[in-house]
Amino acid sequence: MKESVLDVLMYLFETYIGEDIEPEPDRNILRSELELAGFNNRVITHALEWLDDLGDFHNDSDYAPQTNSTRIFNGREIQRIDVECRGYIVYLEQIGILNTSQRERVLDRILALGERDIDLDDIKWVVLMVLFTQPGQEDAYARMEDLVFEENAGVVH
C-alpha cells in the first residue's frame, strides 16, 4: 500500500468530516487512531504538521496578489506540479472556486506534502481541505466537492 502524507490527510478528512467532534481533538488520541489504521509514525507526524501549518495561514494579506495579475509559477512549482495540475488550479481560480489567496494557500500546501508525484486527484483533495478550513467558503467548497465526486463517479452503462 502506498503510504503518504496525503493518504493520512484523506483518511482524516473522510473519517472526521461532518462528525461532531471537538474542534481540536487530542493529538495523542488522533495519533493512536492513525497508528491503529496502519499508518507509520513518520507519515503521521508529517501529516499532523501539515494540518497545523494549514491552520497557520491567518494573514491572507501575505498571499493576496492583485486580482488582475497573472500567476507565474516558479521553478520549484514547475518541477513538482505538472502542467495539467497547474492548469487545473488556474481553471479553479477562473471559475471562482479559488480566489488568489486560496490559490497561493493550495500551492503552499501541495508543496508541503513533500510528494514527488502529485496528480490531479491530489490537487482536488488539497483544494477541498483548504476550502473546508476557511470560514464563509461553503459555496466554493460545495462546488469543488461536486466537481470531485462528479468526475470520480464515471459513467455507468
C-alpha positions in Angstrom: 0.0 0.0 0.0 1.3 3.4 -0.9 1.5 5.4 2.3 1.9 9.1 2.0 1.1 12.2 3.9 -1.9 12.7 1.6 -3.2 9.2 2.4 -3.2 10.2 6.1 -4.9 13.5 5.4 -7.5 11.9 3.2 -8.2 9.3 5.8 -8.7 12.0 8.5 -10.8 14.1 6.1 -13.1 11.2 5.2 -13.3 9.9 8.7 -14.0 13.1 10.6 -15.7 15.4 8.1 -19.2 16.1 9.3 -18.6 14.3 12.6 -19.5 16.1 15.8 -16.0 16.2 17.3 -14.3 18.8 19.3 -12.5 21.5 17.2 -9.0 20.3 18.3 -9.1 16.6 19.0 -6.4 15.3 21.4 -3.2 14.7 19.3 -2.2 11.6 21.2 -5.6 10.0 20.6 -5.6 11.0 17.0 -2.1 9.6 16.6 -3.1 6.3 18.2 -6.1 6.0 15.9 -3.9 6.6 12.9 -1.4 4.0 14.0 -4.3 1.6 14.5 -5.4 2.4 11.0 -1.9 1.2 9.8 -0.1 4.4 9.1 3.6 4.7 10.2 4.7 7.3 12.8 6.9 9.3 10.4 4.0 9.9 8.0 1.5 10.6 10.8 3.9 13.3 12.2 4.3 14.9 8.8 0.5 14.9 8.2 -0.2 16.5 11.6 2.4 19.2 11.0 0.8 19.8 7.6 -2.6 20.3 9.2 -1.0 22.6 11.8 0.5 24.7 9.1 -2.8 24.8 7.2 -4.3 26.5 10.2 -1.5 29.0 10.5 -2.4 30.9 7.3 -4.3 33.6 9.1 -2.8 36.6 7.4 -4.2 36.5 3.9 -2.6 39.8 3.0 0.7 37.8 2.6 -1.0 35.9 -0.3 -3.2 38.5 -1.8 -1.9 39.5 -5.3 -3.9 41.9 -7.4 -7.0 40.3 -8.9 -5.9 41.3 -12.4 -2.5 39.8 -12.0 -1.1 36.8 -13.8 0.4 33.9 -11.8 3.8 32.8 -12.9 4.9 29.5 -11.4 8.4 29.4 -10.1 11.0 26.6 -10.8 10.2 24.6 -7.7 6.5 24.6 -8.5 7.1 23.7 -12.1 9.3 20.7 -11.0 6.7 19.4 -8.5 3.4 20.3 -10.2 2.9 19.2 -13.8 1.2 21.3 -16.5 -2.2 19.6 -16.1 -2.3 20.2 -12.4 -1.1 23.8 -12.7 -3.7 24.4 -15.4 -6.4 22.9 -13.1 -5.5 25.3 -10.3 -5.7 28.2 -12.7 -9.1 26.9 -14.0 -10.5 26.7 -10.5 -9.5 30.3 -10.0 -11.0 31.4 -13.3 -14.4 29.8 -12.4 -14.4 31.4 -9.0 -13.9 28.4 -6.8 -10.5 29.7 -5.6 -9.5 33.3 -5.1 -5.9 34.5 -5.4 -5.2 34.0 -1.7 -6.7 30.5 -1.7 -4.7 29.6 -4.8 -1.5 30.5 -3.0 -2.6 28.5 0.0 -3.3 25.5 -2.1 0.1 25.8 -3.8 1.9 26.1 -0.5 0.1 23.0 0.9 0.8 21.0 -2.2 4.5 21.7 -2.0 4.4 21.0 1.8 3.2 17.4 1.1 6.7 16.5 0.1 5.5 14.1 -2.6 7.4 13.7 -5.8 4.4 12.6 -7.9 1.4 14.9 -7.5 -1.5 14.1 -9.6 -4.9 15.8 -10.4 -6.7 13.9 -7.7 -4.1 15.0 -5.1 -4.8 18.6 -6.2 -8.5 18.2 -5.8 -8.2 16.8 -2.3 -5.9 19.6 -1.2 -8.3 22.2 -2.6 -11.1 20.6 -0.7 -9.1 20.6 2.5 -8.1 24.3 2.1 -11.7 25.4 1.3 -13.1 23.3 4.2 -10.9 25.2 6.7 -12.0 28.7 5.5 -15.0 30.3 7.0 -17.5 31.6 4.6 -16.4 29.4 1.8 -19.2 26.8 2.0 -20.4 27.6 -1.6 -16.9 27.2 -3.1 -16.4 24.0 -1.1 -19.7 22.6 -2.3 -18.9 23.4 -5.9 -15.5 21.8 -5.6 -17.0 18.8 -3.9 -19.4 18.4 -6.8 -16.5 18.6 -9.3 -14.5 16.0 -7.4 -17.3 13.4 -6.9 -19.0 14.1 -10.2 -15.7 13.4 -12.1 -14.9 10.3 -10.0 -18.4 8.8 -10.4 -17.8 7.9 -14.0 -20.5 6.8 -16.5 -22.5 3.7 -15.8 -23.7 1.8 -18.9 
